[in-house]
Amino acid sequence: MDAVCPTPVFARKNVAFACATLCCLLWGSSYPAIKSGYEIFQIATDDIPSKMVFAGYRFLFAGLLLLLLAIAQRKPVARLNTRQYGQLALLGLTQTTLQYAFFYIGLAFTTGVKGSIMNATGTFFSVLLAHFIYHNDKLSYNKAIGCVLGFAGVMIVNFNGGISDFTFTLLGDGFVVFAAFILSASTLYGKRISQTVDPTVMTGYQLGFGGAVLIVIGYATGGTLRVHGLASVAILGYLTLLSSVAFALWSILLKYNRVSMIAPFNFLIPVAGSVLSAIFLAENILEWKYALALVLVCSGIWWVNKVKKGSE
C-alpha cells in the first residue's frame, strides 16, 4: 500500500519527528555558518545592507536549486496559473524578504541573547494562530505546557549570568518579535498553498523570489558582496544546500501534519545553534545549561505531541 502512495509517509509520527529534528539541526548549523560567512566575506557587524545581499544570494540559489530538482523530477514547475504565481510571490515577499529584513534590522539594535529569545516567540505564534485557523489544531493544556517548557529551555541556553537589565526596545526586540510573527503567519499561508502546489515547487519559488528582492534591497541601500577565495564559495554553497533541504522538507511536513505538532521543534534551533557554535567556533560547550536546555526542549516537544488515550 505504502509503495503505491509514498507521500503520506511524512504523516507518520516517527518520520515527521525525525525530519523535523533534521530541519532544526540544519537551521541550527546555519548560526555558526553565517557567522563564519560574515568573517570570510568580510562583512562588518553593523553592515545590514551587505548582510541582506549575502542572505539574498543564499535564498536565491536555494530556490533555483529546488526548482532544478523539481524539473528533474518532472514536477509542474511552469504549469501554474496567475493566481498561484501571485500567491508564491506574496509568500516569498513575507516568509523570506520581510521576515529576514526585520530580523536583521532588529538584531542590529539588540543583543544576540535577547534576539534568540525573542525569535523563539515564533513557536507560540504558530501554535496560537493554528488554534484560530484550523478546527483540528486547537490549543490544549498539553500544548501550553509544552510551549512553556520549550521556551524555558531557550531562555536557559541563552543566559550566561542572571536575568538583569532586561529592557524592551521597539526597533530592536520589537522588530525581532515582528519577524517571528511574520514567519509564523506566512508558514500557515504556505501550508494552505501546499495543498494545491507541490511543496518543492512552492518552496523553490518563494525562496528564489524572496532572495532576489533581498538582493535588490541590499544593493540599493549600499550593500556589497565580494568573493574571497574558495572558502567563500564553500560557505555560500553549504548555506544554499541547507536552506533548500530544510525549507522544502519543512513545507512537506506542514502539508501532511498539524502545525502545532511540528512547530515546537523550532525550540531545538537555538539549542542546536548554541551547541554547534560552541563546537565549530571553539566556544565552551561543557556547561550544565546545554544539557538542561535540551531536556526542557525535548520535554516540551513531548508534551505538545502527547495524545490522550482514545484520541488520535
Steps between C-alpha positions, in 0.01 A plus 500: 500500500775743601688428178198607296455828691839599653433865589286442814812350662571854626176484699639215713609634838842334514589619150360850563692533827826380343463737204402796723805435719724485192360833375566668834853358521567638152359842594698486824818439301430815301590717804873407502495479118360854463745635759784336309355640178504855634866454588595339168311761293634773732155639586505741794268441797292812431497460119135394466475566120790262427346242732178524296695447178672197657167356618339586165751298299465212745123482452504577128742212434303271735180579310661439162644170625156382610340602170771310308430197720127535433565516125719187521211325679260617227291705742272776363740793544358718222143371491362738761225755455530875559339477843749235614798707379359793696464286812860377469628857453312613810635202695857580393459868584374422852670176603843588360536873419300673774580246768876517448501879451326553836716236664832649385397856590371388839815302572710810434321684783490225763733240645543153355364346821180703497465456124507121532245506780266740322526302176383187684161669549426386145412155632232649726363701209480186284313301764264788582426589137435134420249495788290772331545383140472119514210315666716191565794692649359661815714621790498253789645467849777272369594745223516790744722303740721392209546855371590629847758221551650556155527875550658445843765285332572773246535759778738283702734430209521871420569641846860507619429665834196636675199654331594863544423821317240329280358799311285496187567723198263526206769538232702211642297244697171610342627445147628151588160407647328645193730289279400191699131583456544555124675163469226323695216660302670442164572138593128442553434671167757270341323197648184612323680550166670160528160333469483608134868556410774240543700590818836483319377730223337733752816523713720548194297795373458668840870472589609613154266799486559602861876468456498710183312780676748488791789537253336803336431664838853423621674648196260797489590593857875477444576134562781309330619139484847405380624143461818432695631168375361147507386531861240759394354264241502209745316683781241647263456156342438339839248766603325460164478123542376508859237763414365305204485169690363638828237734353376244246478223761327732748240595238429133432464430873254786542296375207439163665504587872339741746692823552498464880663158467793621286552862614635421852802333342614857426605517865786265402651760266657737759615203708658331198638835387666559837651151517620504137638852541690379804644212298588682178584841646712357783270620776454328834242221477558323833227682689198360685264745328530319165391168648216660699383701198494189282299310764247786526468536123452127445250490787311788342480322166380183675227689689374677187470169315368299794167348399228394738405134487205445275586796273713511190 
